[in-house]
């Protein structure tokens, strides 16, 4: 590819836009990928103290963590009656239980006697018995046994039923909401199901699940994964095959989307690569590595990789692979559902979750799941692997080539948290870009409305 790339509009980066690439696709592109919204959330700074204030963290707990739908676990982890999972958020523990083949319940994970957590980890049980004194409930939350019942005449089945937490499912994900009167889950998810259902998230299995405690606020952590603006500096090895600054950003209600085109060069490059160089970059080749294949003179890297991906996807999605457009095979679609759920679209397989670590506003938990399609019998899902303080994401070999990319992001965010305190001595707010950081601005649009700040 040579010459000057087109510039469609002055408020966007030069180069081919995502919609330009869609128009040249060799297959029919799903309609929702041809939609481009025009989000505009202004240019105001975001107060830096949002990232460390204990008062803000307390507001988040009250207005967000106790009031919004959150991804708690994958349904595949609790396939059998009596299977349990534990989801902890902001000092609150939720116990998720499979109570019937077609029913999942969730309870506040605490004994009503002295408050001892009922379960600390996943497992299969036939009852919910407190390990401290033996108070016991059925899987349905009904009081089943009171030790030394003669000493508890004031305890009965009516006033000692386990308090429930609202549960909903979509796409193989289990969601919980601690609000006593939550809005319906599907209303909350908005456009997400109609866009992601095409890629059958229910028909996925957890191939890998890695978690790590990070030295930063949960918002700092997730913001590193909500834009492609950082690619030019943090992931320079990707530039020949990624249109980072040509990403498209969209937003609807609680959902935002970014689409970063691949198989097209970064507009930051001063010398435009050939299609062969674009292809080699997407294959992850170094300067001294032999090409995987030599492209014909008239071939486009996007089309070649699209065709190869369709062929490979037959093994996991069958004949549906032939319906996939080039963009679905090549590009990166990363969605965010407020406040902390980040599934990637098409078959990129990545899914993130970010949470506060207990009640410390300057620590967080980052989790990465690899959700892979399959045919035939469902493979066993991977259990979460916690990285130690001494380990980094580069040690998470089960994440494959993504481990190196996550390590590059992980390296930055602790320094962001530290630098925010320094910056705030002279500049009280964080300055985000108007467009390239749209997803972050959309997040704060919803966040500030919910918190009233």
Secondary structure in CASP SS format (residue, H / E / C, confidence):
PFRMAT SS
TARGET T0000
AUTHOR 0000-0000-0000
METHOD secondary structure of the structure
MODEL  1
X C 1.00
X C 1.00
X C 1.00
X C 1.00
X C 1.00
X C 1.00
X C 1.00
X C 1.00
X C 1.00
X C 1.00
X C 1.00
X C 1.00
X C 1.00
X C 1.00
X C 1.00
X C 1.00
X C 1.00
X H 1.00
X H 1.00
X H 1.00
X H 1.00
X H 1.00
X H 1.00
X C 1.00
X C 1.00
X C 1.00
X C 1.00
X C 1.00
X C 1.00
X C 1.00
X H 1.00
X H 1.00
X H 1.00
X C 1.00
X C 1.00
X C 1.00
X C 1.00
X C 1.00
X C 1.00
X C 1.00
X C 1.00
X C 1.00
X C 1.00
X C 1.00
X C 1.00
X E 1.00
X E 1.00
X H 1.00
X H 1.00
X H 1.00
X H 1.00
X C 1.00
X C 1.00
X H 1.00
X H 1.00
X H 1.00
X H 1.00
X H 1.00
X H 1.00
X H 1.00
X H 1.00
X H 1.00
X H 1.00
X H 1.00
X H 1.00
X C 1.00
X C 1.00
X C 1.00
X C 1.00
X E 1.00
X E 1.00
X E 1.00
X E 1.00
X E 1.00
X H 1.00
X H 1.00
X H 1.00
X H 1.00
X C 1.00
X C 1.00
X C 1.00
X C 1.00
X E 1.00
X E 1.00
X E 1.00
X E 1.00
X E 1.00
X E 1.00
X E 1.00
X C 1.00
X C 1.00
X E 1.00
X E 1.00
X E 1.00
X E 1.00
X E 1.00
X E 1.00
X E 1.00
X E 1.00
X E 1.00
X C 1.00
X C 1.00
X E 1.00
X E 1.00
X E 1.00
X E 1.00
X E 1.00
X E 1.00
X C 1.00
X C 1.00
X C 1.00
X C 1.00
X C 1.00
X C 1.00
X C 1.00
X C 1.00
X C 1.00
X C 1.00
X C 1.00
X C 1.00
X C 1.00
X C 1.00
X E 1.00
X E 1.00
X C 1.00
X C 1.00
X C 1.00
X E 1.00
X E 1.00
X C 1.00
X C 1.00
X C 1.00
X C 1.00
X C 1.00
X C 1.00
X E 1.00
X E 1.00
X C 1.00
X C 1.00
X C 1.00
X C 1.00
X C 1.00
X E 1.00
X E 1.00
X E 1.00
X C 1.00
X C 1.00
X C 1.00
X H 1.00
X H 1.00
X H 1.00
X C 1.00
X C 1.00
X C 1.00
X C 1.00
X C 1.00
X C 1.00
X C 1.00
X C 1.00
X C 1.00
X C 1.00
X C 1.00
X C 1.00
X E 1.00
X E 1.00
X E 1.00
X E 1.00
X E 1.00
X E 1.00
X E 1.00
X C 1.00
X C 1.00
X E 1.00
X E 1.00
X E 1.00
X E 1.00
X E 1.00
X C 1.00
X C 1.00
X C 1.00
X C 1.00
X C 1.00
X C 1.00
X C 1.00
X H 1.00
X H 1.00
X H 1.00
X H 1.00
X H 1.00
X C 1.00
X C 1.00
X H 1.00
X H 1.00
X H 1.00
X H 1.00
X H 1.00
X H 1.00
X H 1.00
X H 1.00
X C 1.00
X C 1.00
X C 1.00
X C 1.00
X E 1.00
X E 1.00
X E 1.00
X E 1.00
X E 1.00
X E 1.00
X E 1.00
X E 1.00
X E 1.00
X E 1.00
X E 1.00
X C 1.00
X C 1.00
X C 1.00
X H 1.00
X H 1.00
X H 1.00
X H 1.00
X H 1.00
X H 1.00
X C 1.00
X C 1.00
X C 1.00
X C 1.00
X C 1.00
X C 1.00
X C 1.00
X H 1.00
X H 1.00
X H 1.00
X H 1.00
X C 1.00
X H 1.00
X H 1.00
X H 1.00
X H 1.00
X H 1.00
X H 1.00
X E 1.00
X E 1.00
X E 1.00
X E 1.00
X E 1.00
X E 1.00
X E 1.00
X E 1.00
X E 1.00
X E 1.00
X E 1.00
X C 1.00
X C 1.00
X E 1.00
X E 1.00
X E 1.00
X E 1.00
X E 1.00
X E 1.00
X E 1.00
X E 1.00
X C 1.00
X C 1.00
X C 1.00
X C 1.00
X C 1.00
X C 1.00
X C 1.00
X C 1.00
X C 1.00
X C 1.00
X C 1.00
X C 1.00
X H 1.00
X H 1.00
X H 1.00
X H 1.00
X H 1.00
X H 1.00
X H 1.00
X H 1.00
X C 1.00
X C 1.00
X C 1.00
X C 1.00
X C 1.00
X C 1.00
X C 1.00
X C 1.00
X C 1.00
X C 1.00
X C 1.00
X C 1.00
X C 1.00
X C 1.00
X C 1.00
X C 1.00
X C 1.00
X C 1.00
X H 1.00
X H 1.00
X H 1.00
X H 1.00
X H 1.00
X H 1.00
X H 1.00
X H 1.00
X H 1.00
X H 1.00
X H 1.00
X H 1.00
X H 1.00
X H 1.00
X H 1.00
X H 1.00
X H 1.00
X H 1.00
X H 1.00
X H 1.00
X H 1.00
X H 1.00
X H 1.00
X C 1.00
X C 1.00
X H 1.00
X H 1.00
X H 1.00
X H 1.00
X H 1.00
X C 1.00
X E 1.00
X E 1.00
X E 1.00
X E 1.00
X E 1.00
X E 1.00
X C 1.00
X C 1.00
X C 1.00
X E 1.00
X E 1.00
X E 1.00
X E 1.00
X C 1.00
X C 1.00
X C 1.00
X C 1.00
X C 1.00
X E 1.00
X E 1.00
X E 1.00
X E 1.00
X E 1.00
X E 1.00
X E 1.00
X E 1.00
X C 1.00
X C 1.00
X E 1.00
X E 1.00
X E 1.00
X E 1.00
X E 1.00
X E 1.00
X E 1.00
X E 1.00
X E 1.00
X E 1.00
X E 1.00
X E 1.00
X E 1.00
X E 1.00
X C 1.00
X C 1.00
X C 1.00
X C 1.00
X C 1.00
X C 1.00
X C 1.00
X C 1.00
X C 1.00
X C 1.00
X C 1.00
X E 1.00
X E 1.00
X C 1.00
X C 1.00
X C 1.00
X C 1.00
X C 1.00
X C 1.00
X H 1.00
X H 1.00
X H 1.00
X C 1.00
X H 1.00
X H 1.00
X H 1.00
X C 1.00
X C 1.00
X H 1.00
X H 1.00
X H 1.00
X H 1.00
X H 1.00
X H 1.00
X H 1.00
X H 1.00
X H 1.00
X H 1.00
X H 1.00
X H 1.00
X H 1.00
X H 1.00
X H 1.00
X H 1.00
X H 1.00
X H 1.00
X H 1.00
X H 1.00
X H 1.00
X H 1.00
X C 1.00
X C 1.00
X C 1.00
X C 1.00
X C 1.00
X E 1.00
X E 1.00
X C 1.00
X C 1.00
X C 1.00
X C 1.00
X C 1.00
X C 1.00
X C 1.00
X H 1.00
X H 1.00
X H 1.00
X H 1.00
X H 1.00
X H 1.00
X H 1.00
X H 1.00
X H 1.00
X H 1.00
X H 1.00
X H 1.00
X H 1.00
X H 1.00
X C 1.00
X C 1.00
END
